[in-house]
């Protein structure tokens, strides 16, 4: 399943996900800190979505109350709800 999410409260503008049988196949983040987000995308590829959420949820960026990794977790949570 492919899913697009519009992040809130961060520099990134769009998150595109592809998940197959609960595993992240592809993650593309448009905007934000390019190098860091490319690294995160490669690290989560092949991971179970529940594990990605567990690791990234709640990460804060400079007191914003969220971050690009936190928004990736929120995108995955929203995707799970949309599937059900």
N, C-alpha and C positions, 0 to 999 in steps of 0.2 A: 504494500500500500504506500502511495506517495501522499505526503501531507505538507502544506505550506502554512507557516505561522508568522504573524507580525509581532515582533518583540516589543515590549513596553518598558520605558525607563532606561534604555541602554543605547549605545551608539549603533549597534547593528540594526539593519532595516528589514531583513527577511531571513527566515530559517526554512530551508527545504529539507525534508526528511524522506527517506525511503526505508521502510521496515518490512521484513518478511519473516513470518512465523516467530514474531517476538524478538528478532535480531535486527540491529541497525545495519543496513546495507550501505547507506549513503547519507551523509550530512553535509550540507552546504550552508554557510552563513554569509550573507551579503552585508558588507559594512563591518564596523567594529575593528578590532586589532587583528589585522589580516594574518600575520604569522602565528599568533597564539591560537586563533580560531581554526587555522589549517591544521595545527598540531592536535587540537582537541578532536577535530573531525576524524583524523587518522587513528587516534587512540580509541575512540568509541566504535569505530567500524568493526563489526563482528561481535559486539557485546550485546548481551540481553538488555532490553530497554529498561527493565526494573532496576538493574544494576547501574545503568547510566543515570537514571533518576536519583538513586540513592547517593551516588558519588557527587553529582553536580548541584542538586537542590540545596538552596540556602546560601550559596556562595555570594558574597557581597563585593561590590566594586566601589571603593571610595565612599562608603556610607550612603549609597543610593538605595539600599534595601534589596537590590537585585544585581545581576550581572549577566553577561552573555551566557556563561555556563548555566546559571540559574534559569535563564529564559529557554535554553535548550531543554532542561528538565521540564519546565512548564509546557513547552510544545509537545513533548512526549506524553505528558499526563493528559493534555487535551486530546491528543491523537487516540489514546486508549479509550477515553470517553466516547469519542466519535465512532470508534469501531463497535462499541457495545450497543 
